[in-house]
């Protein structure tokens, strides 16, 4: 982004759906600068800016954040305007954006109720020195991670497995490294992230809560760029390069941990948190292996002005091999865990004319979890427990989008998806004994339509309908969606939404026979009976207010989720390990306010969330608080941003998770006082991050970036969960397992780009 001196003059400036050429001429006159651009770039382009005092840098930032225009500074007075091409959406005018720089530059809230994150534009966020996609989303109101991980987050009270994550059209089932502490999606190869938490477009199904739609570069690049970096956990590299000018380009990104070679303080702190309740308590033992890896490759091909194609692949791999040896008893225990998720997608985009375009896509996703726990004595296996969970997910979709006129458009689409999900538990030390297994296949056919109407004088409306038929379940589900937007007063807007969603795949808890007990969730499909289709209904009402650098966003919602399935919480009744059907009711309010000053940005967010569950045969059929419910959550942040230096500080506070209180009787028996009747102590921590950008020389295109962060600055010891083990039968001793949050955790970054 073009930047000027720190003594920039500021003026009140406003544009209301005006021609881009007129906008830039006005900016030239007010700020005494000159733009250079091709006249064809301005054709049919309209821009809007709400009235407020801005510097030139702020004006250009607002335009750049919400349009395809890019700016390159030649000197203090002359600026070149460029245009970023996109085969999908063309130019997005500012009138579709409600709040730019929602938490920071690179995040915006849109009229269609989505949040858009551009990792390459994303400025500093507290506790983060890189644009971690999933952790950035967790800073948004209504999103919270009860267990303090990057991947295990709840959106508006929904379960952790109710969030659908898509990479270039590929459904992703494993989304984290270091057992969820890091996002598995490389921000350096990510072009755009669209986050849906309400009013979801009818093209998106399959999950009951949110959608995170991640895209890599979608157009043919005409310049070569490359970069590499290293932090306290991993190293990475990426390139974007044209192969055939204006026709074919490639993007490649690779990231891998280096913990086998060196274990930094950052890794040590994270490992302490992850492995704190397992036998893995010596991370410096070089006889044991642990690593993670991810890479993605994408080819973009432009046949002509009306036809473009792409092919994309992503691979995520996590591996752990831990061996414990008891020399005195000549016993050994070996945990081997391998988790990977790879996917492939192929797309064709066709523009038939100025009003009609087609998008078709084919995808394949494969997920595999393989866990072995091997016990040996005198070099002879005494136990070999195996756990397997596999998913084959493939599908095809095609969509027509018709622009009826400047105010309305209509979308029609069809999707076919095949899901093949299996799991297996077996013991193979002497004889092969199948402990439990399941294999389910569900084919689904979905048709959908979305009608969008825009009229700034009346209201904007987006009305969708999705209908799905699940072949093996012989079930039909219809999902209406609606989103209404209205300007009430000059600076006050209102959003009203309602939606119905359904979900046929979910995670279930299981008991791991070893004490590794890190990955104890398995994916399985609905069977229509014991595991019904999950149904979610949500209504939401919100207000957005902008004036003189202030932004206010408040949203209230009610959600009902049916078809939930849960174990009987074995510690409450060891004789009952069956699944029980139930439902949840969720009520919440999200609040956000932000104020920008000259070099300082401040914001606070608050969320209230109440999640009540009721299951047949549990808790006397009475409702109880959900185990992941965080009733109150507050975050306050302040950031300083100069030309090359950025600093951010944030304090996070929230109420503790519910837990089931227990006591020991005089005869040493455990008794439990209802389900989730107590709460853990309140959680709080202070995070800091800073970055410094620099050029290696005035003429060189090589640029550098240094970063440093500290999480939990005052080293608060937060109790984040209380669980019970040994509760599967009446003879086993019950133990209380307490898990704590990250200790004070430093991290660093060094990155170079060309």
N, C-alpha and C positions, 0 to 999 in steps of 0.2 A: 504494500500500500504506500502511495506517495505521502511523504511527511514534510512539514515545513518547520520553521523556527518556532521556538517555544513562546515567542512574543506575538503570535498571530492575532490579528484583529478579529473580532466577532461581530456579526450582524444578524438581525432577524431576517429570516428567509423562508419562503413558502411557495410551493408549486402544487397545483391541483389538476392532475391528469393532463399535463401540458406536453407539447411536443419536445422531444429530447433536444433538438437543435435550438429551440427557444430557451430551454433551461440552461444550456451551456453558454449561450450568449449573455444571459442575465448574470450568471456566475462570473463571466469574464469582466463585465462592467462593474459589479459590486466589489470583487476582490482584486481587480487589476491584474488579471492573469490572461494567458492566451492558450487555447486548446488547438491541437492539430489532430484531424481525423478525416476519414473517408466519408463523403456525403452519404453514400449508400448505407452506412451504419445507422443513420438517423431515421431511415424510412420506417414509418408506422410505429415508432417507438414513443411511448408515453411514460412520463415520470410524475410522481407525487412526493411532496415533502410536507409534513405538518409544520406549522409555524413555530419556530423557536430560535433562540440565539445560537449561532454556530460559527466556529472557525472554518477556514477553507478545508483543512484536513478533515474536520468532522462532516462537512457537506459531502466530500468525496467518499468518505467511509460509508455514509448512509446510502449513497447511490451504489457503491461497489457491493455492499452487503446484500442488496436486493435487486440487482439487475445483472446483465451479462457484461456491463462495461467495466474495464480495468484501466488503471491510470499509471503512466510512467513519467516520472519527473525528469526533465532535461536540465533545468536550472530553477532559480527561485520564481521565474515568471512563466516558463513554457512547459506545457504538459501534453503528452501524447495520450489519446484515448484509443484503447483497443477493445475488441469484443471477444468474449469467450464463447465459442460455439458449443451448442448442445443439440444432439440429434433427438432429444426427448422433449424438452419443454420450451426451447427458445428463450426469449427474454421474460423474466419475471419482473413485473413492474412493482414499484414500491407500495401501491395501493393494496397489494395482497399481504403486506407485512404489518402486523399490529405493533410489535415491539422489536426493534433492532437491538443488537448487543444485549440479549436478555440477561445473561449473567456476565458475559464479556463479549467482545467482538468475536464473531464466528458462530454465535447462537442467536436465532431469531424465532419469534412466535408468529404464526401465520393466521390468516383469516379462516383457513380450513381446520383450525384447532390443532395443527401439528407444530412440532418444534423441528427446525432444520439446523443441523450442526455441520459446519464446514471445517474439518480438522486442520486443513492447511492455512486457514485464516484465524483459527482459534488462538486467542491470546491467553495469558496465564490464568489459571484457576488455582485456588488455594490447595496445597498438598500435592499438586500435580506439576511435573516439569515437562511432561509430554501429553499430547492430546489423547489420553486413554478414553476410548469411546464410551464404554459402559460406566466408568466412574464419573465421567462428565455428566451423563444422564442422571446419575444419583444425586447430583446437586440441584436438580430441578424439583420444585414443590410436588409433593405427593409420591416421591420415589424414595425408598429407604432400604438399606441393607441391614436386616436384623442381626446377622452374624458377622458383619463387618468384612464382607468380601466384595470383589468387583462384579461377580456374576450372580450372586444370590440376593437379588433385590426384589422387593415387592412394589407393585405399582397400584396405588389406590386400594390397598388392602388385598389384592389378588395374590394367589399362591405364586411361589417362585417359578413353577413350571408353566404358568399361564402367560408368559411373555414369549412371543414369537420373534426370533431373530433370523433375518434373511441377509445373505451376502450374494449380491448379483443374481438374485432370484433363487438361490440355493437355501433350503431350510437347514439351519444349523442346530445341532443337539448338544455339542460340547463347545462351550464358549469361553473357557478360561484356562490359564496356566497356574502352576503352583497351587493346585487345588482350589481354584477360584479367586486367588488373590490378585491376579492380573488378567486383563482382557486378552483374548486370543486373536483379536483383530488389529492388525498393524495399522496405526493411524497414518503412516507415511504413504500407504497405498490406497487410502480411503479418500474418495472425492466428496461424498455427501452422506449424511445420516439423517433420516426422517423418522421422528419418534411420534407415534400415535398413542394417546392415552384416553381419547374420547372421540366421538363423531367419526369413527374410522370409515374410510372408503370401502365400498362393498367388494372391491377386488381382494381384500384381505380377509381370510377366514382362518380356521384351524386353532386359534387360541382364544381364551376367554377374557384376557386382560389387555395387554398392550402389544404393539408391533414396533420393532426396530428394523427399519429397512435401510441396509447399508449398501452403498454403491461405490465401486472403484471408477476410474476415469472412463467416461462414456463416449468420448470423441477421439478422432485421430489427432494426435499431437504433431506439431510441426517443429518442435524444438527438443533438443536433448537435455535432460536433467538427470542428476544422480545425487545420491547422498548416502552417508553412513553415519552411524552413531553408536555410542556405548553408554550404559548406565550401570547401576549397582547390581543388576540381575542378568542382563542380556546384551548382545550386540546385534545390529541389524544393518542391512544395506538395501538400496532400491535403485532402479533406473526406469526412466521413461524415454523412449527413443522412437523416432520415425524410422520405418523400414523402407517404405516406398512413399515418396513425397505426396502428401495430400490424399493418400490411399490407404496405407497400412502402418500401424504403429504397435508397439509392445510395451507392456508394463510388467516389471518383475520386482518382487519384494521378498526378502528372506530375513527371518529373525530366529536366534537361537540363544539359549542360556549357556553360560560358561561356568556353571557351578562345580563341574568336575575338576576344573583347573584352579579355580580360586573362589572362595566363599567370602563375599564382602559383608560388612556390617549390615547392609540392607537385607541381604539374603538371610543372614543369621537371625535377624529380628522376625522376619516373615516366617522362617522355618520354625522358630520357637512357638509362634502362635499356631501354625498349622498342626505341628506334631506334638503339642503340649500334653495330650492325653493318650498318646500311643507309646509303644516301646521304642520308637525312633527318637532317642534323646541325645544322640551324639552325631551331629551333622558333619563333624570334621572327619569321620571315619572314611578314609579313602577307598576302602574295600567295597563300598556301596555306591550304586549308580543312581543318579537322578538327573533328568534333563527335560527340557521342552523345546519344541521346534514348531514354527509355522512358516508357510510360504504361500504366495499367490501369484499367478501369472494371468495376464489378460491380453488378448489380441483384439484390436478394433480395425475394421475394414470398411471403407467407404467406396461402394461400387460406383455410385453417381450421386447427384444431388437428392435423389428420392429413395435410395436404398442403402442401408448400412447394416453391418453384421458384427457380432462379437462372439468370442469364445473365452470363457473364464474358468479358472480352477483355483481351489483353495485346499490347503492341507494343514491340519492341526494335530500335533502328536505330543503326548506326555508319557514318560516312562519312569518307573521306579523299581529298583531291585535292591532289597534290604535284607541283609543276612545277620542274624544274631547267633553267637556261639557261646555255649556254656561249657567251658573247658573242664570244670570239675565233674559235671554229670555226663559229659560227652554228648550233649544235646545241641541241636541247631534248629533255628526257626527262620524260614525264608518267605518274605512277602515279595511278590512280583505283580506289579500293576501296570498295565498298558492301556491307554485310552487314546483313540484317534478318531477324527472326523474329516473326511475328504469329500469334496463335491465338485461338480462340473455343470456348467450351463452354457447354452448356445442360444443366441437371439438374432432375430431379423426384424428390422424396423423399416416400414414402407410408408412413404407419403404418396397417396394417390392423387391428391390435389391440395389446394390451399385449405380445404375444410376437412378432409378425411385422411386419417392415418391409421396404420395397423402396427401392432406390436405382438410378435409371437416369440415363444420361449420354450425351451426344453431343459429340464434339470435332472440331476441325479445326486443324491446325498447318501453317504454311508457312514454309519457310526458304529464303533466297536469298543466295548469295555471287556477286558480279560484280566481276571484276578486269580492268583494262585497263592494258597497258604500251605507251605510244606513243612511238616515237623519230622525230624529225624533223630534217631538214637543209634549210636555206634555205626554211623554211615548207612543205616537202613531206615527207609521211610516208614514212619508210624502213622502219618496222616497226610493226605493230599486233597485239600478242599479246592474246588474250582467254581468260579462264578463267571458267567458269560451274559452279555447283553448286546444284542445287535439290532440295528435298524437299517433297512434298505428303503429309501424314500425317493420316488421318481415321479415326474409329472410333465404335463404339457399344458400350455395356456396360449390363448390368442385373444386379442382385444382390439376392437374398433372404437376410435374416438372421432366424433363428428362435431365440428364447430358450426352450430346452426346460425349464429350471428355473433356480434361482438359481446353480447351479454349472456348467451346461453351455449352450453355444449352437452353432448349426450355420449355416454360410454356404454358399450355392450361387450361382454366377455364370456368365455367358456374356459373351465379348468378341469383337467383330469389328473388325479393323484392316486398313486398306489403306495400303500405303506405296509411293510412286512417287518414285524417286530417280534423278537423272541428273547427269552432269557432261560438260563439253566443253572441249577445248583447241583453239584455232584461230589461224591467222595470216591477217590480212586486209589487209595493206599493198597488195599488187598483186593477186594471186589469192587466193581463199579456200582455205586448206589446212587440212584437219582433221588435227590431230596425234594426238588420242586422244578417244574419246567412249564413253559407256555410258549406257544407260537400262534400268532394271530395275523391275518391279512385282511385289510379293508381297502376296497377300491371306492373312490368317490368321484362323482360328477357334479360340477357346480356351474351354474349360470348366474350372471349378475349384470346389473345395470345401474348407472349413476347419472342423474340429471343435475346440472349445475346452472343456476341463474344468478346473475350479478346485476344489481342496480343500486348505485350509491344513494339515490334519492329515496328508494323504498327499502329494500333489504336484500341480502344475499342468502341463497338457499342451496343446499346440497342434499339431495334425496336419493337414497340408494336402496336396492333390494337384492338380496342374495338367496339363492335356493340351492340346497345340496341334497344329493341322494347317495346314501352309503349302502353299497351293493350287498356286502355280506351281512350287514345288520338289518337290511330291508327297512331302512328308516329315512325319512325326509325331514329336513329342517329348513325353515324359512327365517331369514334374518333381515328385517327392515332396519334402515339407518337413516337418520335425519340430523342436519346441522343448519341452524339459522343464525344469521349475523345481522345486526342492526345498529346504525349510528343513532344514538338517542339524542345527544347534544354534540357540540363541536368536538369535544375531546373525550366523550364518554361513549363506549361501545358495549353491546351486550351479545353474548353467545349462548345459545340454547341447543342442546344435543340430546339424542336418545339413540340407543343401539341395542341389538340382540346379537350375541355371538355363541358359537358352539365349539366344543373341543373333544376330539376322540382319542388323543394321546396324552398321557400324563405320567408323572413320576410317582413311584410308590416307595415307601421305606421298607428296608429289610434288615435283618440282623446279621452282621458279619461275624463269622465264627472265630476269626483271629482278633487280636486287639489293635490291628491297624486302624480300622473303623474310621476311615476318612471318606471314601466314596461308598456310601450305603444307600444310594437311591438308584432305582432301575426304571427305565421307560417301559410302558406297556400300553396296549391299545384297548379301547372299549370293546366289550363283547355284547353290549346291549342288555345284559342282565346283572351279573355280579358287579360289573364295572360299566355303569351307564354313561351315556354321552353327557358331558358337562355343559350346562346352559348358563349363560350370563346375560343379565339385563341391567343396563345402566342409563340413568338420566342425569343431566348435568346442566347447571346454570351458572354463568360467569359474567364478570364485568371487567373491562379494561379501561384505564384512564391514563392519558398522557398530557403533560403540560410542563413547559419550561424546564426540561431535563428530568422531570419526575415521571416514573412509570409505575403504575399500580395494576396488579392483576389478582383478582379474587375469584375463586371458583368453588361451588358446592356441588356435591354429587351423592347419589344413592345407588347402590349396586346390590343385586340379588344373584347368588350363584347356587344352582341346583345340580344334583348329580355328583356331588363330592363323595370321595371314598377314603376312609381312614382305618388304620388298624385300631384295635381296641385299647391302644396305649397299654401294652402288656403289663407294665408295673402296677396298673390298677387292678388287673385281674389276670393272673398268670394262667388260669384255665381257659381263657378266651383270647385266642390269637386270630380271630376272624376279622374280615373287613366289614365295615359298617357304612351304610349309605347316609348321606346327610346334605345339609345346605348351609350357606352363610349369608348373612345380611351385613352390609357395609355402608356406613355413613361417614362422610368426610368433608373437610373444608381445606382448601389450599390458598395460601396468601403469599404474595410477593410484592415488594416495593423496592425501587431502585432510583438512585439519584446520581447523576454525573456532574462532576465539577471539571475544572480545566484539565488537571492531570490525575485526578482521583476519581475512582468509581466505588460506590458503596451500594450494598444491597442486603436485604434480610428476607428470609423466607420462613414461613411457619405452616405446619400441617397438623390438622387434627384428624384422627382416624379411629373409628370404632368398629371392630370386626367381631361379630358374634356367630358361633357355630352351634349347630344342633345335629346330633346323629342318632339314628335308631339304635336303641339298646345301650347307649352310653349316658352316663351322668343322669340316670333316671329319666331319660328322654327330655331333659331340660337343657336350655342353651348355656353355653360357657364361652369365655373369651378365647379367640384364636391364639395359638402358640406363637405366631409371628407378628401379632398386633403390637405396633408401636403407637401409642395413643397420641402423644405430643412430640413434635420434632421441630427444632429451631436451628437456623444457621444464620450467622451474621458475617459479612465479609467486607473488607476494604482492600483496594488495590491501587497501586501507584504505577503509572505508565508514562515514561519519558520516551525519548527517541529510540534508545537502544536497551534501556533497563526496564524490567518489569518486576514488581514485587507484589505479592498477595498474601493476606492473612485472613483466616476464618476460624470462628469458634462454633462448634457443633454441640448441641445439647438435645437429649431426648430421654423420654421415660424408658425404664427397663422393660424387657420382655416378660410376659406372664410365665409362671411356672407352677408346678403342682407341689404344694408343701407336704412334707412327710415328717413323721416322728417315730422314734423307736420305743417300743413298750418295754416294761421291765423284763419280759421274757425274750427280749432281743428280736421281736417281730416288727417289720416295717408296716406302717399304716399311712394311708394317703387321705388328705383332707379335700376331696373334690378335685376337679380338673381346672388347672390354671387359675387358682383362687388368689395367688400372691404374685407380686412383681419383683423382679430383680432391681437392685439400686439403679438410680438414674445414671445415664451414660453421658460423658462429656469429654471433649478433647479440643486442642488448639493446633492448627496446621499452618505451615509457612512454606512458601515457595518463591523462587526468584530465578530470573534468566537474564543473560546478557548476550546480545547479538553483535557481531563485528564482521568487518571485511578484512581479508588477509592483505589486500592492497587496493589502492584506488582504481586500478585498471583491471584487476582480476575479477572474474565471475565467481570465484571461490569465496564462500561465506561460512562463518562459524557461529556456534551458539554454545554457551555454557549455562548450566542450570544446577541449582541446589535446592533441596527441599527437606523439611523435617515434619514428620507426622507425630502428633501427640507430644508437643513440645515440653509440657510439664510432667510427662511420663505418668499420666493417670492410669491406674489399674482398674479397668472396667470389667465387671463380670457380665458376659454376654449370653451365657446359657447355663442352665443346670439340668442335667439329665441323669437317668438311672440305668444301670446295667446289671446283668445277672438276674433279670426279672422274667426269664422265659419259663421257669418252673419253680415249684415251691421249695425245692431243696437247695437252690443256688443262693448264695449270699448276695443281697442287694447292695450296690455301691453307688454313692453319689459322685457324679463327675461334673466338676465346675470348669468352664472354659472362659478364658480371659482374652481381652482385646490386644491389639498390637501395643508393644512398649514404645518408647521414643525411638523413631525409625528414620534415620537419615537416608538420603539418596542423592545421586549426582547424575549429570548428563554432559556429554560432549558430543557435538554433532557438526558435521561439515556438509555443505550442499554446493552443487555446481549447477 
